[in-house]
């Protein structure tokens, strides 16, 4: 990770969970991090005591990835303030604990606005800045095992969350092909069940049991650090991380 010291990273959904863990890990590895999230004050509070020894810093930026104008304004601020971006982590995501037949178009729209269109929009802005600046770049999409394998659960319904993650996996592959020949690597990281605030934030009617295999946010953050830290000759296109003991 030494060559990324002082470089600029954007992390979406950086106010909690996996995004917050990634932002902390980057700062401790001397990366200049801009967190995108709706809850700017929460990012400020969570990150106020996290500082790198030298170059690692954190800057919160209010951004709603469901709104194209908010994304455009946020990336324009990054460009005006820092000149370019070297790393993008598309992490912002939502889930819905409602069966398909009990939900409606606004529910599905929200899933795809955040989990798919937000990814694509942020990727286009970041990739354009990387290409224009002719820098080594890295784009990481935090996806899900459910984007590869449609599991079943007796405790909750994920609605069309797996469908949105399948789309995100495909979008990652399309991005990899379109950016082939550039200095930008693109990786999809698909974790299994992770203990985060997503369940409380989206009103899931269950609690994670101690006998259910789960990952922690730091496990995913460590994977991001590993992937980005590989030499440029190495391209990890897909990384699936399951909690030990999880059975498909």
Secondary structure, 3 states (H helix, E strand, C coil): CHHHCCCEEEEECCCCHHHHHHHHHHHHCCCEEEEEECCHHHHHHHHCCCCCCCCCEEEEEECCCCCHHHHHHHHHHHHHHHCCCCEEEECCCCCCCCCHHHCCHHHHHHHHHHHHHHHHHHHHHHHHHHHHHCCCEEEEEECCHHHCCCCCCCCCCCCCHHHHHHHHHHHHHHHHHHCCCCCEEEEEEEECCECCCHHHHCCCCCCCCCCCCCECHHHHHHHHHHHHHCCCCCCCCEEEECCCCCCC
